[in-house]
Amino acid sequence: MTRVAVGCSDYPSLEARIANYSEAGEIRFTTRFRPKRADELIGGKLHFIVKHTLVARVEILRFDDRSDGRVDIVCVATLERVHPQPKRAHQGWRYLTEADAPKGIDDASGIGELPPELYRELAELSLI
């Protein structure tokens, strides 16, 4: 599933937001409606779009109903970088097939430290 990280200008600002709002190793994202495919999303990933690029993901733990009629998407508060992948911004959420989901970045390689724009340019040149 994808979600736009509104107000985040880059990966570090998204990482800071996740750290700021996490409680007991979990973070909640509120939405108005429960996704129709909620049961199959548990254990899957919620991917974040920053500046028209998928940059990170968190694992979805569960969906909790709130007293005001909204739904909390409860996720692990550990952000995982992914290979930056172009993705248009949208409202609400969109589903990703496993084939379309970006792969995680191995931190030992140092590639995860590259800015998304630079990573995208190097990938287009087939250098990484």
Buried (B, 14 or more C-beta within 10 A) or exposed (E): BBBBBEEBEBBEEBBEBBEEEBEEEBBBBEBEEBBEEBEEBEEBBBBBBBBEBBBBBBBBBEBEEEEEEEBBBBBBBBBBBBBBBEBEEEEEBBEBEEEEBBEBBEEEEEBBEBEBEEBBEEBEEEEE
